């Protein structure tokens, strides 16, 4: 079985780890395996120090990847006049480099990744907390493997019911199975 984490081509891939809901033509396992914490990222000297509302970005120019499937809540911002759509994912750092040189711009990125990049690359950007939202991500299979997807889903549901899945999340991901920002979650590791 060929499994990937990222862009995929069903001619060469059987399953995708941690994909957001809404991608067409996939057979999803209905138990989340990860959570995508989406944060606003701005220039280091931007007057904003904390995320409070998407209204804060009304006068900002969003930078986004056109090939990403963004959550519905972000669509009005990324679809507004003047938003900067980046068509290639070959350089995932491009939005952050743009932010370094431009004020009043915002990008919506994976919170953990953006924080790591700021530390490692020393970029003049900052990641606003808390996360805008936390979106569950799922394991998805090619349509031809629906039977395997159903079997995996059954096992994951059993693991969720008997607490083994929560134990794995706590031990390896340092957060609750339902992190803060997800209905019913408290989040132990923000």
N, C-alpha and C positions, 0 to 999 in steps of 0.2 A: 504494500500500500504506500502511495506517495502522499505525504502530508506536508503542507506549507503553512507558514505564518506570514501572510502578506499578499501582494498581488498574485493572482492565480490564473491559470489557463486550464480549463477542464479537460483539454486533450492530454494534459500531462500530470494532472493532480486529481487525487481521489477525495481528499478532505482538506479543510482549511481550519486551523485553530484560531479561535478568538476573532470571529467576524461579527460585525454589527448587524442587527436585524434589518431586513429590507432589501438585501441584495437579491435580485431576481434569479430564479432557476436553481435555488439551492434547497437541499433537504436539511433542515436544522434539527439539532438535538435541543430539546426544550428545557435544558438545565444549564444555566450560565456557568462558564468555566473561568471567566475573568470579568473585570469591570473596567471600562474605559473612563477615566477621570479626565474630563475635558476642562481645560483652564484657559483663561485669557492671558495672552503674553503681549507685553508692551515694551517700549523703550525704557531703559533704566531710569532716565530722568523724567519720565511721565509723572504728572501729578497724582495719578491714581496709585494707591497703595494696596487696595483691597477690592475684591469683587463683591458688589452688592446687588447689582441688577444689570440686565442687558441694556437698559436705558442709558447707562454710563457711556455706551459706545455709539450713541446716536450721531455724534459729529466725527467719529473715527472712520478711517478707511480700512475695511477688512482685507486681509490677505488669506487666501485659501487655495487648496488643491482642488482643481475641477473634477478629478477622478475619485475623490473621497465621497462617501455618502454621509453627509453631516446630519445630526439630529434635527428634527423639525423645528425645534426652538431657535436654532441658529440660522435657519433659511432666510428670514427677512433681512438679516444683516449681510449675509454673503451674496444675496441676490440684489442688493441695492446698487444704484447707479454709482459707478466709480470704483467698485470693489475690484481688487487685484486677484484675478484667477490665474494660478500657475498650472500649466498643462502637463508638465513633466514631473514625475516623482523620482527622477534619477538623483536629484540633489535635494534631499529632505531638509537640508539646512537653509535652503533659499529663503523661505519666509522669515526665518530668524535673522538672517543677514540683512534683509530689507528693513526689518524692524530696528536694527542697530543704527541705521542712517536716517530714519524718518520718524518724526513725531506724529502723534495723532493717528497712528496706524495700530491695528490689533490683529493678532493671529490666534486661532483657536487650536490648541495642541494638547497632546497627551501630557498631563501634568507631570508624571514621573519622568518621562523622557525629556521634557523641556527643562526641568530642574537639573537633571544630570548634564545636559548640554551646557547650561549656564556655568555649572561648576567646572566641567572639563575643558570647555573652550574659552571661558572668560569673556563671553559676549556681553555687550552693554544692553541687556534686556532683563526684564523681571517677569516672573510668573505670579499672577495674582491669585490669592487664596480667598475664600475656599474655591473648590472646583465649581464651574458653572453647573455641571450636572455629572452624574455618574451613570453611565449607560452599560447595561449588561452585554457581554459578548458571548457568542456561542460557538460550538463546534458545528461545522456544516460539512455535508458530504455531497458528492456529485449525485445527480438524480438517479443514476444507475445503482447506487448503493443504499437505497432507501431501507432495505432490510437490516443492514448493518447499523444504520443510524438509529433505527427503532430498538435494536438490541442494546446499543450503547446507552441510549436514553433510559431504558429499563434499569440498567446497572447503576447509572448516575442517580436515578430517583431513589433506588434502594439505599445508596450511599448517603443521600441527603436525609432520608427518613431515619436511618440509624446513627446519624451524627458523624460518620466517617468523612463526608465531604467538608463539613464545617471544621473538623480537625485538620484536614489538609490545608484549607485556606488559612487557618490560624498559624499553623506551623511553617508553611512555606511562603505565604504571601503577607503575613503579619497583618491580616485584617479579617473582620468578620465575613462570613459568606454573603451577607447582605450589608455592604459598607454604608457609611453615612451618605445620604443623598439618594439612596434607593429605598423605596417605600418599605418600612418595617426594619430597616437596618440602623444599627447604632454606630458602626465603624470603630474598630479598635485601633486602626493604624492609618491615620490621615496623613 
